[in-house]
Amino acid sequence: MKNFSDLTQREVLAIAIASEEEDSRIYSSFAEELADRYPATARVFQEMAAEEDGHRRRLLEIYQARFGVNLPAIRREDVKGFLSRRPTWLIKNLPLATIRHQAEAMEADSQRFYIKASEASQDVGVRKLLGDLAMVEKSHGEKANALAEAILTESAREEEGRTAHKFFVLQYVQPGLAGLMDGSVSTLAPLFAAAFATQNNWSTFLVGLAASIGAGISMAIAEALSDDGSLTGRGAPLIRGGVTGLMTTAGGLGHTLPFLVPDSWPHAFWTATSIAGIVVFFELWAIAYIRARYMDTPFLKAVAQIVVGGAVVLTVGILIGGA
């Protein structure tokens, strides 16, 4: 990699041209990715892609006037201190907020580059152009907001809000809820069976810990392999798998942690078991609420499915452990 101070005027302009061309392609990719889900926002990114292409043409004209038609093969990431673009635009079904944050970071990075390039330039014409582009990039976010205000009507914003909520549920709530349900319910039987069979808190804790982590790993792999999200819009499989695995583990650990009550305490087993039972009660009702809130499941039906089902599993564990 080269230091910025070691770059020639020709190389600075070549980096600027390559950067504007790359940014234009990225904004076009954003527009294509968002066209079906957020058509109004897609048009905003199409306008931004056109602006970046206009910058590229201006830079190319001044470069050809001074150095000819051959561009050095150098990019911004070949220079120390400048960051390469994260290839998030290659991922399908990106959340809208992620795309907007990426665009903001791109604009800020471009502005810093043009300011530094302008300060280092000895050519008056080039210095003026780079300074002008720095000001353009500084106001690019404001222009994007202005474009959004002009294009995103109230009805379009409401429609995009509904779409964003739908994808939030598909990509995060649904896999997280599936994990929480599995972790909270499936670990009840082995945990309470071990508790009543051994009446030893530490041994019970180890059983619950193993069951929670094992279930989390299993659910994470199953969710990640079940669907790549390209057709269903459920998002990146690794993210979904991670959310599912973490929530599965958390669901199991919730009623496992009370068994860290030291066995040396008076009535240690019944103390830990009572606390774990209270935790289970709140876990199951929380799951029922989430199902009713985000999955359009009637609350009483959610209670019947989760609370009653969980109580049955808990009872089975206690009966097996006490046998």
Solvent accessible surface area in square Angstrom, and as a share of the most:
residue,aa,sasa,rsa
1,M,150,0.67
2,K,75,0.32
3,N,68,0.35
4,F,17,0.07
5,S,102,0.66
6,D,82,0.42
7,L,21,0.10
8,T,77,0.45
9,Q,44,0.19
10,R,89,0.33
11,E,30,0.13
12,V,8,0.05
13,L,0,0.00
14,A,3,0.02
15,I,1,0.00
16,A,0,0.00
17,I,4,0.02
18,A,33,0.25
19,S,6,0.04
20,E,2,0.01
21,E,75,0.33
22,E,42,0.19
23,D,4,0.02
24,S,15,0.10
25,R,138,0.50
26,I,3,0.02
27,Y,3,0.01
28,S,53,0.34
29,S,38,0.24
30,F,2,0.01
31,A,3,0.02
32,E,138,0.62
33,E,30,0.14
34,L,0,0.00
35,A,45,0.35
36,D,140,0.72
37,R,25,0.09
38,Y,2,0.01
39,P,66,0.42
40,A,3,0.03
41,T,3,0.02
42,A,3,0.02
43,R,113,0.41
44,V,8,0.05
45,F,7,0.03
46,Q,99,0.44
47,E,79,0.36
48,M,3,0.01
49,A,8,0.06
50,A,64,0.50
51,E,49,0.22
52,E,2,0.01
53,D,41,0.21
54,G,18,0.17
55,H,14,0.06
56,R,52,0.19
57,R,124,0.45
58,R,103,0.38
59,L,0,0.00
60,L,41,0.21
61,E,117,0.53
62,I,26,0.13
63,Y,0,0.00
64,Q,79,0.35
65,A,83,0.64
66,R,100,0.37
67,F,73,0.31
68,G,31,0.30
69,V,114,0.65
70,N,106,0.54
71,L,78,0.39
72,P,36,0.23
73,A,114,0.89
74,I,18,0.09
75,R,135,0.49
76,R,6,0.02
77,E,44,0.20
78,D,45,0.23
79,V,1,0.00
80,K,111,0.47
81,G,78,0.75
82,F,20,0.08
83,L,128,0.64
84,S,62,0.40
85,R,26,0.09
86,R,165,0.60
87,P,80,0.51
88,T,15,0.09
89,W,46,0.16
90,L,129,0.64
91,I,76,0.38
92,K,127,0.54
93,N,19,0.10
94,L,14,0.07
95,P,39,0.25
96,L,18,0.09
97,A,57,0.45
98,T,50,0.29
99,I,1,0.00
100,R,95,0.35
101,H,114,0.51
102,Q,18,0.08
103,A,6,0.04
104,E,105,0.47
105,A,58,0.45
106,M,2,0.01
107,E,15,0.07
108,A,41,0.31
109,D,9,0.05
110,S,4,0.03
111,Q,44,0.20
112,R,135,0.49
113,F,1,0.00
114,Y,3,0.01
115,I,74,0.38
116,K,97,0.41
117,A,1,0.01
118,S,15,0.10
119,E,114,0.51
120,A,56,0.43
121,S,5,0.03
122,Q,165,0.73
123,D,45,0.23
124,V,124,0.71
125,G,30,0.29
126,V,0,0.00
127,R,111,0.41
128,K,136,0.58
129,L,17,0.08
130,L,0,0.00
131,G,23,0.22
132,D,51,0.26
133,L,0,0.00
134,A,5,0.04
135,M,122,0.54
136,V,30,0.17
137,E,4,0.02
138,K,123,0.52
139,S,32,0.21
140,H,1,0.00
141,G,26,0.25
142,E,121,0.54
143,K,83,0.35
144,A,16,0.12
145,N,98,0.50
146,A,62,0.48
147,L,40,0.20
148,A,19,0.15
149,E,122,0.55
150,A,82,0.64
151,I,35,0.18
152,L,8,0.04
153,T,74,0.43
154,E,120,0.54
155,S,78,0.50
156,A,22,0.17
157,R,91,0.33
158,E,90,0.41
159,E,86,0.38
160,E,12,0.05
161,G,40,0.39
162,R,142,0.52
163,T,19,0.11
164,A,40,0.31
165,H,89,0.40
166,K,115,0.49
167,F,20,0.09
168,F,97,0.40
169,V,17,0.10
170,L,34,0.17
171,Q,8,0.04
172,Y,72,0.28
173,V,18,0.10
174,Q,59,0.26
175,P,1,0.01
176,G,7,0.07
177,L,10,0.05
178,A,41,0.32
179,G,0,0.00
180,L,26,0.13
181,M,51,0.23
182,D,44,0.23
183,G,0,0.00
184,S,1,0.00
185,V,34,0.20
186,S,53,0.34
187,T,2,0.01
188,L,0,0.00
189,A,25,0.19
190,P,53,0.33
191,L,0,0.00
192,F,4,0.02
193,A,18,0.14
194,A,16,0.12
195,A,0,0.00
196,F,39,0.16
197,A,69,0.54
198,T,71,0.41
199,Q,98,0.44
200,N,55,0.28
201,N,0,0.00
202,W,135,0.47
203,S,42,0.27
204,T,0,0.00
205,F,19,0.08
206,L,81,0.40
207,V,60,0.34
208,G,0,0.00
209,L,55,0.28
210,A,68,0.53
211,A,27,0.21
212,S,0,0.00
213,I,77,0.39
214,G,37,0.35
215,A,20,0.16
216,G,3,0.03
217,I,101,0.51
218,S,68,0.44
219,M,45,0.20
220,A,24,0.19
221,I,96,0.49
222,A,56,0.44
223,E,23,0.11
224,A,24,0.18
225,L,147,0.73
226,S,73,0.47
227,D,27,0.14
228,D,94,0.49
229,G,1,0.01
230,S,66,0.43
231,L,172,0.86
232,T,74,0.43
233,G,6,0.06
234,R,41,0.15
235,G,5,0.04
236,A,24,0.18
237,P,39,0.25
238,L,148,0.74
239,I,88,0.45
240,R,1,0.00
241,G,2,0.02
242,G,33,0.32
243,V,36,0.21
244,T,1,0.00
245,G,8,0.08
246,L,131,0.65
247,M,68,0.30
248,T,0,0.00
249,T,29,0.17
250,A,51,0.39
251,G,1,0.01
252,G,0,0.00
253,L,45,0.22
254,G,24,0.23
255,H,0,0.00
256,T,0,0.00
257,L,90,0.45
258,P,15,0.09
259,F,1,0.00
260,L,88,0.44
261,V,19,0.11
262,P,59,0.37
263,D,66,0.34
264,S,102,0.66
265,W,136,0.48
266,P,111,0.70
267,H,150,0.67
268,A,7,0.05
269,F,17,0.07
270,W,139,0.49
271,T,50,0.29
272,A,0,0.00
273,T,15,0.09
274,S,64,0.42
275,I,74,0.38
276,A,0,0.00
277,G,28,0.27
278,I,101,0.51
279,V,41,0.24
280,V,4,0.03
281,F,110,0.46
282,F,133,0.56
283,E,25,0.11
284,L,7,0.03
285,W,89,0.31
286,A,47,0.36
287,I,0,0.00
288,A,0,0.00
289,Y,124,0.47
290,I,46,0.23
291,R,46,0.17
292,A,28,0.22
293,R,123,0.45
294,Y,65,0.25
295,M,55,0.25
296,D,132,0.68
297,T,16,0.10
298,P,87,0.55
299,F,88,0.37
300,L,147,0.73
301,K,111,0.47
302,A,0,0.00
303,V,22,0.13
304,A,56,0.44
305,Q,81,0.36
306,I,9,0.05
307,V,27,0.16
308,V,85,0.49
309,G,28,0.26
310,G,1,0.01
311,A,48,0.37
312,V,86,0.50
313,V,41,0.24
314,L,36,0.18
315,T,67,0.39
316,V,67,0.38
317,G,0,0.00
318,I,58,0.29
319,L,120,0.60
320,I,111,0.56
321,G,8,0.07
322,G,56,0.54
323,A,124,0.96
